[in-house]
Amino acid sequence: MSKQLSPIIDTTLTLIGQFQIALTTPPTAATEAAKDAEALPLLTASASALKAHVTKLSLLAITSPFTHSAVSTVLRELNESILPSLVTASLLVTPAQYTKAFHSEVLILVKTALTELSALVQEVKLVGEKKDQEKKDTGKESGVTKSEKDAVMLATGRVWDACDATTDVANKGVVGFVMRRVEQWRDLVRDAVEEIEDWDPEEGDDGFFDDILGDEGKGGDDDEDEDDDEDDEEETAALEEHKKSTLRFLKPIAQAYPAIINNRLKNAGNAPLASPSGVKKLESLMLNLQAIPDDLDEAAGALYEANFETSAEYLRKTRKCATQAVELVASPWGAADVKDDAPADKFATWSKTWLKVIDEVSKSIEKN
């Protein structure tokens, strides 16, 4: 490795390690600089620049002859400009301004990009060292082998993926990120509801053990068999009734997701981020909508086991989260700025009806 390139590669790897530490322990409070900074455009620009330079670096590494000066130039630009900009942008995405969830997502993506970049630089270093050794031993340099090329390109592709993911999140912004997450939770709720709809309580006892044991395993008391049959019928009837009441309860829960997406997130722009209260509201909205799929899974599992009390307990948790989510965004973002003579908001009207419906369908749940 040339005296020029070796220290630059070492500097790159050292910087990446230091930046990883900085991202692991970011500032807890927003600085004055962060309040006015255009963090997301800077994040997009630096992630795009990283991808472009990584492309140059990989091509230089797999193209003979291995040019130390050209590789050094690319790495120097990464060290002096691109990496500091990328890390600065990610640190400017503070929880107070962008929500904790978005802040965490950006840090994860940038740390992933740095990790993959480190792996690529290590591969480039190996290629350079091998070419230097060949020149030292034979006086000439052979071409890059397929395995070397594959290793470099694989590492390059991973950096590209991390850069693309970072750019995508930055371009969509906080509300776009939240909307995508809410859509994922919506799909989980729909899947859970469909699973309950497809579940047949009568299939709980399919005669499996009778088939194995044969007539000897059934016992010889016909009266006991009749009592068991009656008990099975009663249990099946109870399961059917709880299945119906659960589905009746879950219908408005599932409807809340698309209603919130279409009326409060889609086309909302940066309105939710206009004030600290708006950011907190967005944060609370996510927490409530995220909790519902997990509680619903627990409720369904308990229902399948005929544990009606536990099922009802988790359904009540589901109702609480859904109600809080709808109430949080019942008024438009920045409702304080809406004129008194403005026409009634569509979602505000819908939410009142929804709350009445959820109260009604919850009555059967409260009995358990």
FILOZA-247562 format. One record per residue (C-alpha): residue in one letter; x, z, y. Coordinates in steps of 0.25 Angstrom, whole numbers. Layout:
  type      u      w      v
     A      X      Z      Y
...
***
This chain:
  type      u      w      v
     M      0      0      0
     S      6     -4     14
     K     10      7     23
     Q     -1      2     33
     L    -13      2     23
     S    -10     14     15
     P    -12     24     27
     I    -24     17     32
     I    -31     18     18
     D    -27     32     18
     T    -33     34     31
     T    -46     27     27
     L    -48     36     15
     T    -44     49     23
     L    -54     45     34
     I    -65     43     24
     G    -63     56     18
     Q    -63     63     32
     F    -76     55     35
     Q    -83     60     22
     I    -80     74     26
     A    -85     72     40
     L    -98     66     34
     T   -100     78     24
     T    -99     88     36
     P   -106     81     48
     P   -109     88     61
     T   -122     96     60
     A   -127     94     74
     A   -129     81     82
     T   -118     79     92
     E   -120     74    106
     A   -114     60    102
     A   -123     59     90
     K   -136     61     99
     D   -133     47    106
     A   -125     40     96
     E   -131     27     89
     A   -127     33     75
     L   -135     23     66
     P   -130     10     73
     L   -116     15     72
     L   -118     19     57
     T   -123      5     55
     A   -111     -2     62
     S   -101      7     55
     A   -107      5     41
     S   -107    -10     43
     A    -93    -10     48
     L    -88     -2     36
     K    -95    -12     27
     A    -88    -24     34
     H    -74    -17     34
     V    -76    -13     19
     T    -79    -28     16
     K    -66    -32     23
     L    -58    -21     16
     S    -63    -25      2
     L    -60    -40      4
     L    -46    -37      9
     A    -44    -28     -3
     I    -48    -38    -13
     T    -41    -51     -7
     S    -27    -54     -9
     P    -17    -51     -3
     F    -21    -37      0
     T    -19    -36     15
     H    -15    -22     20
     S    -16    -25     34
     A    -30    -31     33
     V    -35    -19     25
     S    -28     -9     34
     T    -36    -15     46
     V    -49    -14     39
     L    -46      1     35
     R    -41      4     49
     E    -54     -1     55
     L    -62      8     45
     N    -54     20     49
     E    -54     18     64
     S    -68     13     67
     I    -78     11     56
     L    -77     24     47
     P    -77     33     60
     S    -89     25     65
     L    -97     26     52
     V    -94     41     51
     T    -97     44     65
     A   -111     36     64
     S   -115     44     52
     L   -111     58     59
     L   -120     54     71
     V   -132     53     61
     T   -135     67     63
     P   -147     75     56
     A   -153     79     69
     Q   -155     65     74
     Y   -156     57     61
     T   -162     67     51
     K   -154     74     40
     A   -158     64     29
     F   -153     52     37
     H   -141     59     41
     S   -138     63     27
     E   -140     48     22
     V   -130     43     32
     L   -120     53     29
     I   -121     49     14
     L   -121     34     16
     V   -108     35     25
     K   -101     45     16
     T   -104     35      4
     A    -98     23     13
     L    -86     31     15
     T    -84     35      1
     E    -86     21     -4
     L    -76     16      7
     S    -66     26      2
     A    -67     20    -12
     L    -65      6     -7
     V    -53     10      1
     Q    -47     16    -11
     E    -49      3    -19
     V    -43     -5     -7
     K    -31      5     -8
     L    -29      2    -23
     V    -29    -13    -21
     G    -19    -12    -10
     E    -10     -3    -18
     K    -11    -12    -30
     K     -7    -24    -21
     D      4    -17    -15
     Q     10    -13    -29
     E      9    -27    -34
     K     17    -33    -22
     K     27    -22    -24
     D     28    -25    -39
     T     27    -40    -39
     G     28    -44    -25
     K     15    -50    -25
     E      0    -46    -25
     S    -10    -50    -35
     G    -25    -53    -32
     V    -35    -42    -33
     T    -40    -39    -47
     K    -55    -40    -51
     S    -56    -25    -53
     E    -49    -22    -39
     K    -59    -31    -33
     D    -71    -25    -40
     A    -66    -11    -36
     V    -65    -15    -21
     M    -78    -23    -21
     L    -86    -11    -28
     A    -81     -1    -18
     T    -84    -11     -6
     G    -98    -13    -11
     R   -100      2    -11
     V    -96      3      3
     W   -105     -8      7
     D   -117     -1      0
     A   -114     11      8
     C   -112      4     21
     D   -125     -4     19
     A   -133      9     16
     T   -128     16     28
     T   -131      3     37
     D   -145      3     31
     V   -148     17     34
     A   -143     16     48
     N   -150      4     51
     K   -164     10     46
     G   -161     22     54
     V   -167     36     51
     V   -182     32     51
     G   -179     20     41
     F   -171     30     32
     V   -182     40     32
     M   -192     29     29
     R   -184     24     17
     R   -184     38     12
     V   -198     40     14
     E   -201     27      7
     Q   -193     32     -5
     W   -201     45     -6
     R   -214     37     -5
     D   -210     29    -17
     L   -206     42    -25
     V   -220     48    -21
     R   -227     35    -26
     D   -219     35    -39
     A   -223     49    -41
     V   -238     46    -39
     E   -238     34    -48
     E   -231     42    -59
     I   -242     53    -58
     E   -253     42    -58
     D   -247     36    -70
     W   -246     49    -77
     D   -256     51    -88
     P   -259     66    -91
     E   -264     62   -105
     E   -251     58   -109
     G   -245     72   -108
     D   -247     74   -123
     D   -246     61   -130
     G   -246     67   -144
     F   -231     66   -146
     F   -230     79   -154
     D   -242     76   -162
     D   -235     63   -166
     I   -223     70   -170
     L   -229     82   -178
     G   -240     74   -184
     D   -252     81   -190
     E   -245     93   -194
     G   -240     96   -180
     K   -254     96   -174
     G   -259    109   -181
     G   -272    110   -189
     D   -282    116   -180
     D   -292    106   -175
     D   -298    116   -165
     E   -284    119   -159
     D   -282    104   -158
     E   -295    102   -151
     D   -291    113   -141
     D   -278    107   -138
     D   -285     94   -136
     E   -294    100   -126
     D   -283    107   -119
     D   -275     94   -118
     E   -288     87   -112
     E   -289     98   -101
     E   -274     97    -98
     T   -275     82    -97
     A   -287     83    -88
     A   -280     93    -79
     L   -268     84    -78
     E   -277     72    -74
     E   -284     80    -63
     H   -271     85    -58
     K   -265     71    -58
     K   -277     66    -50
     S   -276     77    -40
     T   -261     75    -39
     L   -263     60    -36
     R   -274     62    -26
     F   -265     72    -19
     L   -252     62    -19
     K   -259     50    -14
     P   -259     55      1
     I   -245     60     -1
     A   -240     46     -6
     Q   -247     40      6
     A   -240     48     16
     Y   -227     41     14
     P   -231     27     18
     A   -239     32     29
     I   -227     40     35
     I   -218     28     32
     N   -227     17     39
     N   -232     26     51
     R   -220     35     54
     L   -207     29     49
     K   -209     14     49
     N   -206      9     63
     A   -203     23     68
     G   -190     19     74
     N   -182     30     79
     A   -194     38     84
     P   -192     49     74
     L   -178     51     79
     A   -182     52     94
     S   -182     68     94
     P   -176     79     85
     S   -191     82     81
     G   -193     68     76
     V   -180     69     67
     K   -185     82     62
     K   -199     76     59
     L   -192     64     52
     E   -183     74     44
     S   -195     83     39
     L   -203     70     36
     M   -192     66     26
     L   -191     80     20
     N   -206     81     17
     L   -208     66     12
     Q   -195     68      3
     A   -200     81     -4
     I   -213     75     -8
     P   -208     66    -20
     D   -200     78    -26
     D   -212     87    -25
     L   -221     76    -31
     D   -212     74    -43
     E   -213     89    -45
     A   -228     89    -44
     A   -229     77    -54
     G   -220     84    -64
     A   -228     97    -64
     L   -241     89    -65
     Y   -236     82    -77
     E   -233     95    -83
     A   -247    100    -80
     N   -241    110    -70
     F   -252    109    -60
     E   -247    121    -51
     T   -233    116    -50
     S   -238    102    -47
     A   -248    107    -36
     E   -236    115    -30
     Y   -228    102    -28
     L   -240     94    -23
     R   -242    105    -12
     K   -227    103     -8
     T   -230     88     -8
     R   -242     90      1
     K   -234     99     10
     C   -223     89     12
     A   -232     77     14
     T   -241     84     24
     Q   -229     88     32
     A   -223     74     32
     V   -236     68     37
     E   -238     79     47
     L   -224     77     52
     V   -227     62     56
     A   -241     63     59
     S   -238     61     74
     P   -230     48     78
     W   -215     50     80
     G   -214     55     95
     A   -228     59     95
     A   -226     67    108
     D   -224     54    115
     V   -237     47    111
     K   -247     46    122
     D   -260     54    120
     D   -269     41    121
     A   -261     34    110
     P   -269     29     98
     A   -269     38     86
     D   -257     36     77
     K   -261     30     64
     F   -252     40     55
     A   -257     52     63
     T   -271     49     59
     W   -267     46     45
     S   -260     59     44
     K   -272     67     47
     T   -280     60     36
     W   -269     61     27
     L   -268     76     29
     K   -283     78     26
     V   -281     70     13
     I   -269     78      8
     D   -277     91     11
     E   -289     86      3
     V   -280     80     -9
     S   -272     93     -9
     K   -284    102    -13
     S   -283     99    -28
     I   -268    102    -27
     E   -271    116    -20
     K   -279    120    -32
     N   -267    121    -41
***
